[in-house]
Amino acid sequence: MAMVEIWTYREPTWATTDLTGYKVEAQDGGIGKIDEASYDVGAGYIVIDTGPWIFGKKVMLPAGVITRIDAQEENVHVNLTKEQIKNAPEFDANTYRDDTYRGKLGTYYGPGGPGAQD
């Protein structure tokens, strides 16, 4: 199998669903709610408000780490653990749309990283 493109939603229909407010489920439990989502082709991501779990921080995840969306329950499942999300590069509200920041995330979540898929 080819590797999933890290900035692309696995299912085309996911890029047409407003995910704002959906709960995010890591492999080992809930991690927060989606505060923002981008559906740009090849540049999809979600920004999670982790609430009290990581002391109210926000974390940006590339769309490619999403494994399943349950629209009825409003849950988004990702192929990461809470610890992997916690250890991700720090979210920067001023630069998160810049290529440099996205490059850091791509390195962390990409091939060989915690979000790598077959």
N, CA, C and O atoms as a GROMACS GRO file, in nm:
protein
  472
    1MET      N    1   0.083  -0.120   0.000
    1MET     CA    2   0.000   0.000   0.000
    1MET      C    3   0.086   0.125   0.000
    1MET      O    4   0.192   0.128   0.063
    2ALA      N    5   0.042   0.226  -0.069
    2ALA     CA    6   0.113   0.354  -0.070
    2ALA      C    7   0.084   0.429   0.059
    2ALA      O    8  -0.020   0.412   0.121
    3MET      N    9   0.178   0.513   0.097
    3MET     CA   10   0.159   0.593   0.218
    3MET      C   11   0.053   0.700   0.193
    3MET      O   12   0.045   0.758   0.085
    4VAL      N   13  -0.025   0.726   0.293
    4VAL     CA   14  -0.128   0.829   0.285
    4VAL      C   15  -0.061   0.966   0.286
    4VAL      O   16   0.028   0.991   0.367
    5GLU      N   17  -0.103   1.054   0.198
    5GLU     CA   18  -0.052   1.192   0.196
    5GLU      C   19  -0.095   1.260   0.325
    5GLU      O   20  -0.214   1.265   0.356
    6ILE      N   21   0.001   1.310   0.400
    6ILE     CA   22  -0.023   1.361   0.534
    6ILE      C   23  -0.119   1.481   0.539
    6ILE      O   24  -0.188   1.498   0.639
    7TRP      N   25  -0.125   1.562   0.436
    7TRP     CA   26  -0.210   1.682   0.436
    7TRP      C   27  -0.338   1.663   0.357
    7TRP      O   28  -0.404   1.761   0.322
    8THR      N   29  -0.375   1.537   0.328
    8THR     CA   30  -0.496   1.508   0.251
    8THR      C   31  -0.588   1.417   0.331
    8THR      O   32  -0.542   1.319   0.391
    9TYR      N   33  -0.717   1.448   0.332
    9TYR     CA   34  -0.815   1.362   0.397
    9TYR      C   35  -0.821   1.229   0.323
    9TYR      O   36  -0.820   1.227   0.200
   10ARG      N   37  -0.828   1.119   0.396
   10ARG     CA   38  -0.831   0.985   0.337
   10ARG      C   39  -0.955   0.961   0.253
   10ARG      O   40  -0.950   0.892   0.151
   11GLU      N   41  -1.065   1.019   0.295
   11GLU     CA   42  -1.192   1.005   0.223
   11GLU      C   43  -1.232   1.142   0.170
   11GLU      O   44  -1.238   1.237   0.248
   12PRO      N   45  -1.260   1.155   0.042
   12PRO     CA   46  -1.298   1.285  -0.014
   12PRO      C   47  -1.419   1.349   0.056
   12PRO      O   48  -1.426   1.472   0.066
   13THR      N   49  -1.512   1.269   0.104
   13THR     CA   50  -1.631   1.325   0.169
   13THR      C   51  -1.597   1.394   0.301
   13THR      O   52  -1.671   1.481   0.345
   14TRP      N   53  -1.485   1.356   0.364
   14TRP     CA   54  -1.446   1.420   0.489
   14TRP      C   55  -1.411   1.566   0.468
   14TRP      O   56  -1.427   1.648   0.558
   15ALA      N   57  -1.363   1.599   0.349
   15ALA     CA   58  -1.324   1.737   0.318
   15ALA      C   59  -1.445   1.826   0.293
   15ALA      O   60  -1.430   1.947   0.273
   16THR      N   61  -1.564   1.768   0.294
   16THR     CA   62  -1.685   1.847   0.272
   16THR      C   63  -1.772   1.851   0.398
   16THR      O   64  -1.882   1.906   0.396
   17THR      N   65  -1.723   1.793   0.506
   17THR     CA   66  -1.796   1.789   0.633
   17THR      C   67  -1.740   1.895   0.727
   17THR      O   68  -1.619   1.900   0.748
   18ASP      N   69  -1.826   1.978   0.785
   18ASP     CA   70  -1.779   2.076   0.882
   18ASP      C   71  -1.748   2.002   1.012
   18ASP      O   72  -1.839   1.959   1.082
   19LEU      N   73  -1.621   1.988   1.044
   19LEU     CA   74  -1.576   1.913   1.160
   19LEU      C   75  -1.564   1.997   1.287
   19LEU      O   76  -1.535   1.944   1.394
   20THR      N   77  -1.587   2.127   1.277
   20THR     CA   78  -1.576   2.216   1.392
   20THR      C   79  -1.669   2.169   1.504
   20THR      O   80  -1.788   2.148   1.482
   21GLY      N   81  -1.613   2.152   1.623
   21GLY     CA   82  -1.690   2.108   1.739
   21GLY      C   83  -1.692   1.958   1.759
   21GLY      O   84  -1.735   1.910   1.864
   22TYR      N   85  -1.645   1.880   1.660
   22TYR     CA   86  -1.640   1.735   1.676
   22TYR      C   87  -1.538   1.700   1.785
   22TYR      O   88  -1.438   1.769   1.801
   23LYS      N   89  -1.565   1.592   1.859
   23LYS     CA   90  -1.470   1.541   1.958
   23LYS      C   91  -1.362   1.462   1.885
   23LYS      O   92  -1.387   1.400   1.782
   24VAL      N   93  -1.241   1.466   1.940
   24VAL     CA   94  -1.129   1.394   1.880
   24VAL      C   95  -1.090   1.279   1.972
   24VAL      O   96  -1.067   1.297   2.092
   25GLU      N   97  -1.085   1.160   1.914
   25GLU     CA   98  -1.049   1.039   1.986
   25GLU      C   99  -0.913   0.990   1.940
   25GLU      O  100  -0.896   0.951   1.824
   26ALA      N  101  -0.816   0.992   2.031
   26ALA     CA  102  -0.685   0.933   2.004
   26ALA      C  103  -0.699   0.782   2.021
   26ALA      O  104  -0.806   0.734   2.059
   27GLN      N  105  -0.593   0.707   1.994
   27GLN     CA  106  -0.599   0.562   2.010
   27GLN      C  107  -0.629   0.520   2.153
   27GLN      O  108  -0.683   0.412   2.177
   28ASP      N  109  -0.593   0.606   2.248
   28ASP     CA  110  -0.611   0.571   2.389
   28ASP      C  111  -0.710   0.663   2.461
   28ASP      O  112  -0.702   0.680   2.583
   29GLY      N  113  -0.802   0.723   2.387
   29GLY     CA  114  -0.908   0.801   2.451
   29GLY      C  115  -0.924   0.941   2.395
   29GLY      O  116  -0.850   0.983   2.307
   30GLY      N  117  -1.022   1.012   2.449
   30GLY     CA  118  -1.053   1.147   2.404
   30GLY      C  119  -0.941   1.245   2.434
   30GLY      O  120  -0.874   1.235   2.536
   31ILE      N  121  -0.922   1.341   2.343
   31ILE     CA  122  -0.815   1.438   2.357
   31ILE      C  123  -0.864   1.582   2.349
   31ILE      O  124  -0.792   1.674   2.388
   32GLY      N  125  -0.985   1.605   2.299
   32GLY     CA  126  -1.036   1.742   2.290
   32GLY      C  127  -1.139   1.756   2.180
   32GLY      O  128  -1.198   1.658   2.136
   33LYS      N  129  -1.159   1.881   2.138
   33LYS     CA  130  -1.257   1.911   2.033
   33LYS      C  131  -1.192   1.993   1.923
   33LYS      O  132  -1.096   2.067   1.947
   34ILE      N  133  -1.244   1.979   1.803
   34ILE     CA  134  -1.191   2.053   1.689
   34ILE      C  135  -1.236   2.198   1.696
   34ILE      O  136  -1.356   2.228   1.703
   35ASP      N  137  -1.138   2.286   1.694
   35ASP     CA  138  -1.162   2.430   1.701
   35ASP      C  139  -1.168   2.490   1.561
   35ASP      O  140  -1.239   2.588   1.537
   36GLU      N  141  -1.092   2.429   1.469
   36GLU     CA  142  -1.084   2.480   1.332
   36GLU      C  143  -1.042   2.365   1.242
   36GLU      O  144  -0.973   2.273   1.285
   37ALA      N  145  -1.086   2.370   1.116
   37ALA     CA  146  -1.045   2.269   1.018
   37ALA      C  147  -1.024   2.336   0.884
   37ALA      O  148  -1.095   2.431   0.847
   38SER      N  149  -0.926   2.287   0.810
   38SER     CA  150  -0.898   2.334   0.675
   38SER      C  151  -0.928   2.221   0.578
   38SER      O  152  -0.897   2.105   0.606
   39TYR      N  153  -0.988   2.255   0.467
   39TYR     CA  154  -1.024   2.154   0.368
   39TYR      C  155  -0.954   2.179   0.236
   39TYR      O  156  -0.994   2.123   0.134
   40ASP      N  157  -0.851   2.263   0.236
   40ASP     CA  158  -0.778   2.293   0.114
   40ASP      C  159  -0.713   2.166   0.061
   40ASP      O  160  -0.659   2.085   0.137
   41VAL      N  161  -0.718   2.148  -0.070
   41VAL     CA  162  -0.661   2.030  -0.133
   41VAL      C  163  -0.510   2.025  -0.105
   41VAL      O  164  -0.438   2.120  -0.136
   42GLY      N  165  -0.464   1.915  -0.048
   42GLY     CA  166  -0.323   1.897  -0.017
   42GLY      C  167  -0.275   1.978   0.101
   42GLY      O  168  -0.155   1.980   0.129
   43ALA      N  169  -0.366   2.046   0.172
   43ALA     CA  170  -0.327   2.130   0.286
   43ALA      C  171  -0.428   2.117   0.399
   43ALA      O  172  -0.446   2.211   0.477
   44GLY      N  173  -0.496   2.002   0.409
   44GLY     CA  174  -0.598   1.983   0.511
   44GLY      C  175  -0.540   1.959   0.649
   44GLY      O  176  -0.439   1.891   0.665
   45TYR      N  177  -0.606   2.016   0.749
   45TYR     CA  178  -0.563   1.996   0.888
   45TYR      C  179  -0.680   2.022   0.980
   45TYR      O  180  -0.784   2.074   0.940
   46ILE      N  181  -0.661   1.982   1.107
   46ILE     CA  182  -0.755   2.017   1.213
   46ILE      C  183  -0.675   2.079   1.327
   46ILE      O  184  -0.561   2.039   1.353
   47VAL      N  185  -0.735   2.175   1.395
   47VAL     CA  186  -0.675   2.234   1.514
   47VAL      C  187  -0.763   2.190   1.631
   47VAL      O  188  -0.884   2.214   1.632
   48ILE      N  189  -0.701   2.124   1.728
   48ILE     CA  190  -0.774   2.070   1.842
   48ILE      C  191  -0.751   2.157   1.965
   48ILE      O  192  -0.638   2.194   1.997
   49ASP      N  193  -0.860   2.189   2.032
   49ASP     CA  194  -0.851   2.253   2.164
   49ASP      C  195  -0.853   2.137   2.263
   49ASP      O  196  -0.955   2.070   2.278
   50THR      N  197  -0.741   2.115   2.330
   50THR     CA  198  -0.729   1.998   2.418
   50THR      C  199  -0.795   2.019   2.554
   50THR      O  200  -0.800   1.928   2.636
   51GLY      N  201  -0.845   2.141   2.578
   51GLY     CA  202  -0.909   2.166   2.708
   51GLY      C  203  -0.811   2.142   2.820
   51GLY      O  204  -0.693   2.175   2.807
   52PRO      N  205  -0.857   2.086   2.931
   52PRO     CA  206  -0.768   2.068   3.045
   52PRO      C  207  -0.667   1.955   3.028
   52PRO      O  208  -0.573   1.946   3.107
   53TRP      N  209  -0.683   1.868   2.927
   53TRP     CA  210  -0.595   1.752   2.916
   53TRP      C  211  -0.449   1.793   2.901
   53TRP      O  212  -0.363   1.738   2.970
   54ILE      N  213  -0.419   1.888   2.813
   54ILE     CA  214  -0.282   1.938   2.800
   54ILE      C  215  -0.284   2.086   2.842
   54ILE      O  216  -0.225   2.171   2.775
   55PHE      N  217  -0.350   2.114   2.950
   55PHE     CA  218  -0.355   2.248   3.007
   55PHE      C  219  -0.408   2.352   2.910
   55PHE      O  220  -0.356   2.463   2.902
   56GLY      N  221  -0.511   2.315   2.835
   56GLY     CA  222  -0.580   2.410   2.750
   56GLY      C  223  -0.506   2.450   2.624
   56GLY      O  224  -0.538   2.552   2.563
   57LYS      N  225  -0.409   2.372   2.583
   57LYS     CA  226  -0.333   2.403   2.463
   57LYS      C  227  -0.410   2.364   2.337
   57LYS      O  228  -0.504   2.284   2.342
   58LYS      N  229  -0.367   2.421   2.226
   58LYS     CA  230  -0.418   2.381   2.097
   58LYS      C  231  -0.309   2.304   2.024
   58LYS      O  232  -0.190   2.329   2.043
   59VAL      N  233  -0.352   2.209   1.941
   59VAL     CA  234  -0.260   2.126   1.866
   59VAL      C  235  -0.312   2.116   1.724
   59VAL      O  236  -0.432   2.100   1.702
   60MET      N  237  -0.222   2.125   1.627
   60MET     CA  238  -0.261   2.111   1.486
   60MET      C  239  -0.222   1.972   1.438
   60MET      O  240  -0.108   1.928   1.455
   61LEU      N  241  -0.318   1.904   1.377
   61LEU     CA  242  -0.293   1.771   1.321
   61LEU      C  243  -0.320   1.772   1.171
   61LEU      O  244  -0.423   1.825   1.128
   62PRO      N  245  -0.230   1.715   1.091
   62PRO     CA  246  -0.256   1.703   0.948
   62PRO      C  247  -0.377   1.612   0.923
   62PRO      O  248  -0.401   1.518   0.999
   63ALA      N  249  -0.451   1.639   0.818
   63ALA     CA  250  -0.572   1.562   0.786
   63ALA      C  251  -0.543   1.413   0.768
   63ALA      O  252  -0.631   1.331   0.793
   64GLY      N  253  -0.422   1.378   0.725
   64GLY     CA  254  -0.388   1.239   0.698
   64GLY      C  255  -0.384   1.149   0.820
   64GLY      O  256  -0.382   1.026   0.805
   65VAL      N  257  -0.382   1.206   0.941
   65VAL     CA  258  -0.381   1.122   1.061
   65VAL      C  259  -0.522   1.079   1.104
   65VAL      O  260  -0.538   0.997   1.193
   66ILE      N  261  -0.622   1.136   1.038
   66ILE     CA  262  -0.761   1.098   1.068
   66ILE      C  263  -0.788   0.962   1.005
   66ILE      O  264  -0.766   0.942   0.886
   67THR      N  265  -0.837   0.868   1.086
   67THR     CA  266  -0.864   0.734   1.036
   67THR      C  267  -1.013   0.708   1.014
   67THR      O  268  -1.051   0.624   0.932
   68ARG      N  269  -1.096   0.780   1.088
   68ARG     CA  270  -1.240   0.756   1.079
   68ARG      C  271  -1.314   0.877   1.132
   68ARG      O  272  -1.269   0.943   1.226
   69ILE      N  273  -1.429   0.905   1.071
   69ILE     CA  274  -1.517   1.011   1.120
   69ILE      C  275  -1.655   0.952   1.140
   69ILE      O  276  -1.711   0.890   1.049
   70ASP      N  277  -1.709   0.972   1.258
   70ASP     CA  278  -1.845   0.928   1.290
   70ASP      C  279  -1.931   1.054   1.297
   70ASP      O  280  -1.937   1.120   1.400
   71ALA      N  281  -1.998   1.086   1.185
   71ALA     CA  282  -2.077   1.209   1.177
   71ALA      C  283  -2.196   1.205   1.272
   71ALA      O  284  -2.237   1.309   1.326
   72GLN      N  285  -2.252   1.088   1.294
   72GLN     CA  286  -2.367   1.076   1.382
   72GLN      C  287  -2.330   1.109   1.527
   72GLN      O  288  -2.404   1.180   1.596
   73GLU      N  289  -2.216   1.059   1.573
   73GLU     CA  290  -2.169   1.084   1.709
   73GLU      C  291  -2.081   1.209   1.718
   73GLU      O  292  -2.044   1.253   1.827
   74GLU      N  293  -2.048   1.267   1.602
   74GLU     CA  294  -1.958   1.383   1.593
   74GLU      C  295  -1.823   1.356   1.658
   74GLU      O  296  -1.775   1.433   1.742
   75ASN      N  297  -1.762   1.243   1.617
   75ASN     CA  298  -1.630   1.201   1.664
   75ASN      C  299  -1.536   1.189   1.546
   75ASN      O  300  -1.574   1.141   1.440
   76VAL      N  301  -1.412   1.232   1.566
   76VAL     CA  302  -1.305   1.214   1.469
   76VAL      C  303  -1.200   1.127   1.536
   76VAL      O  304  -1.153   1.159   1.645
   77HIS      N  305  -1.164   1.017   1.473
   77HIS     CA  306  -1.064   0.924   1.528
   77HIS      C  307  -0.932   0.945   1.455
   77HIS      O  308  -0.928   0.957   1.332
   78VAL      N  309  -0.822   0.949   1.532
   78VAL     CA  310  -0.690   0.967   1.474
   78VAL      C  311  -0.601   0.849   1.513
   78VAL      O  312  -0.625   0.782   1.613
   79ASN      N  313  -0.497   0.826   1.431
   79ASN     CA  314  -0.407   0.712   1.453
   79ASN      C  315  -0.288   0.749   1.540
   79ASN      O  316  -0.176   0.704   1.516
   80LEU      N  317  -0.313   0.830   1.643
   80LEU     CA  318  -0.210   0.875   1.735
   80LEU      C  319  -0.254   0.852   1.879
   80LEU      O  320  -0.374   0.844   1.907
   81THR      N  321  -0.158   0.840   1.968
   81THR     CA  322  -0.189   0.833   2.110
   81THR      C  323  -0.193   0.975   2.167
   81THR      O  324  -0.147   1.070   2.103
   82LYS      N  325  -0.247   0.988   2.286
   82LYS     CA  326  -0.247   1.118   2.353
   82LYS      C  327  -0.104   1.169   2.371
   82LYS      O  328  -0.077   1.288   2.353
   83GLU      N  329  -0.013   1.080   2.407
   83GLU     CA  330   0.126   1.119   2.429
   83GLU      C  331   0.190   1.171   2.300
   83GLU      O  332   0.262   1.270   2.303
   84GLN      N  333   0.164   1.105   2.188
   84GLN     CA  334   0.219   1.151   2.061
   84GLN      C  335   0.166   1.291   2.026
   84GLN      O  336   0.240   1.374   1.973
   85ILE      N  337   0.040   1.314   2.054
   85ILE     CA  338  -0.019   1.446   2.028
   85ILE      C  339   0.041   1.549   2.123
   85ILE      O  340   0.074   1.660   2.082
   86LYS      N  341   0.056   1.511   2.248
   86LYS     CA  342   0.114   1.602   2.348
   86LYS      C  343   0.256   1.642   2.310
   86LYS      O  344   0.296   1.755   2.335
   87ASN      N  345   0.332   1.551   2.251
   87ASN     CA  346   0.472   1.576   2.216
   87ASN      C  347   0.491   1.642   2.079
   87ASN      O  348   0.604   1.664   2.036
   88ALA      N  349   0.382   1.673   2.011
   88ALA     CA  350   0.389   1.736   1.880
   88ALA      C  351   0.450   1.876   1.890
   88ALA      O  352   0.448   1.936   1.997
   89PRO      N  353   0.502   1.927   1.779
   89PRO     CA  354   0.552   2.065   1.781
   89PRO      C  355   0.445   2.160   1.834
   89PRO      O  356   0.326   2.145   1.805
   90GLU      N  357   0.489   2.258   1.911
   90GLU     CA  358   0.397   2.351   1.974
   90GLU      C  359   0.315   2.428   1.870
   90GLU      O  360   0.369   2.473   1.768
   91PHE      N  361   0.186   2.442   1.896
   91PHE     CA  362   0.098   2.516   1.807
   91PHE      C  363   0.132   2.665   1.817
   91PHE      O  364   0.147   2.719   1.927
   92ASP      N  365   0.144   2.729   1.702
   92ASP     CA  366   0.174   2.872   1.698
   92ASP      C  367   0.065   2.941   1.618
   92ASP      O  368   0.060   2.928   1.495
   93ALA      N  369  -0.022   3.013   1.686
   93ALA     CA  370  -0.137   3.078   1.621
   93ALA      C  371  -0.095   3.181   1.516
   93ALA      O  372  -0.174   3.215   1.428
   94ASN      N  373   0.027   3.230   1.525
   94ASN     CA  374   0.074   3.330   1.429
   94ASN      C  375   0.132   3.271   1.302
   94ASN      O  376   0.133   3.337   1.198
   95THR      N  377   0.180   3.147   1.308
   95THR     CA  378   0.249   3.091   1.192
   95THR      C  379   0.193   2.957   1.143
   95THR      O  380   0.250   2.898   1.052
   96TYR      N  381   0.084   2.909   1.202
   96TYR     CA  382   0.040   2.773   1.168
   96TYR      C  383  -0.004   2.755   1.023
   96TYR      O  384  -0.017   2.642   0.978
   97ARG      N  385  -0.026   2.862   0.952
   97ARG     CA  386  -0.061   2.850   0.810
   97ARG      C  387   0.061   2.862   0.718
   97ARG      O  388   0.050   2.847   0.597
   98ASP      N  389   0.178   2.890   0.777
   98ASP     CA  390   0.300   2.907   0.699
   98ASP      C  391   0.362   2.772   0.663
   98ASP      O  392   0.346   2.673   0.735
   99ASP      N  393   0.431   2.770   0.550
   99ASP     CA  394   0.496   2.648   0.503
   99ASP      C  395   0.602   2.596   0.600
   99ASP      O  396   0.618   2.475   0.614
  100THR      N  397   0.674   2.686   0.666
  100THR     CA  398   0.780   2.644   0.760
  100THR      C  399   0.721   2.563   0.875
  100THR      O  400   0.772   2.457   0.910
  101TYR      N  401   0.614   2.615   0.934
  101TYR     CA  402   0.549   2.544   1.044
  101TYR      C  403   0.492   2.411   0.996
  101TYR      O  404   0.506   2.309   1.063
  102ARG      N  405   0.426   2.414   0.880
  102ARG     CA  406   0.370   2.291   0.825
  102ARG      C  407   0.480   2.189   0.795
  102ARG      O  408   0.458   2.069   0.807
  103GLY      N  409   0.597   2.237   0.757
  103GLY     CA  410   0.710   2.148   0.733
  103GLY      C  411   0.753   2.077   0.860
  103GLY      O  412   0.784   1.958   0.857
  104LYS      N  413   0.755   2.151   0.973
  104LYS     CA  414   0.788   2.090   1.102
  104LYS      C  415   0.688   1.981   1.136
  104LYS      O  416   0.726   1.872   1.179
  105LEU      N  417   0.561   2.012   1.118
  105LEU     CA  418   0.457   1.912   1.147
  105LEU      C  419   0.468   1.793   1.054
  105LEU      O  420   0.453   1.679   1.096
  106GLY      N  421   0.494   1.820   0.926
  106GLY     CA  422   0.508   1.711   0.829
  106GLY      C  423   0.622   1.617   0.866
  106GLY      O  424   0.612   1.496   0.848
  107THR      N  425   0.731   1.675   0.918
  107THR     CA  426   0.844   1.593   0.962
  107THR      C  427   0.804   1.509   1.084
  107THR      O  428   0.838   1.391   1.091
  108TYR      N  429   0.733   1.568   1.178
  108TYR     CA  430   0.692   1.496   1.299
  108TYR      C  431   0.590   1.386   1.267
  108TYR      O  432   0.606   1.273   1.313
  109TYR      N  433   0.488   1.418   1.190
  109TYR     CA  434   0.380   1.322   1.163
  109TYR      C  435   0.403   1.236   1.040
  109TYR      O  436   0.334   1.136   1.021
  110GLY      N  437   0.499   1.273   0.955
  110GLY     CA  438   0.520   1.207   0.827
  110GLY      C  439   0.589   1.072   0.836
  110GLY      O  440   0.582   1.005   0.940
  111PRO      N  441   0.657   1.030   0.727
  111PRO     CA  442   0.721   0.898   0.722
  111PRO      C  443   0.810   0.873   0.842
  111PRO      O  444   0.900   0.953   0.871
  112GLY      N  445   0.787   0.765   0.909
  112GLY     CA  446   0.866   0.728   1.026
  112GLY      C  447   0.820   0.796   1.154
  112GLY      O  448   0.865   0.760   1.263
  113GLY      N  449   0.730   0.893   1.143
  113GLY     CA  450   0.680   0.962   1.262
  113GLY      C  451   0.561   0.885   1.321
  113GLY      O  452   0.524   0.779   1.270
  114PRO      N  453   0.502   0.938   1.427
  114PRO     CA  454   0.395   0.867   1.495
  114PRO      C  455   0.267   0.852   1.410
  114PRO      O  456   0.187   0.763   1.436
  115GLY      N  457   0.249   0.936   1.310
  115GLY     CA  458   0.128   0.926   1.229
  115GLY      C  459   0.148   0.850   1.100
  115GLY      O  460   0.057   0.843   1.017
  116ALA      N  461   0.268   0.791   1.080
  116ALA     CA  462   0.298   0.720   0.957
  116ALA      C  463   0.206   0.601   0.939
  116ALA      O  464   0.177   0.527   1.033
  117GLN      N  465   0.160   0.585   0.818
  117GLN     CA  466   0.070   0.475   0.784
  117GLN      C  467   0.130   0.393   0.672
  117GLN      O  468   0.222   0.437   0.603
  118ASP      N  469   0.077   0.273   0.656
  118ASP     CA  470   0.124   0.188   0.546
  118ASP      C  471   0.061   0.231   0.417
  118ASP      O  472   0.088   0.171   0.312
   0.00000   0.00000   0.00000
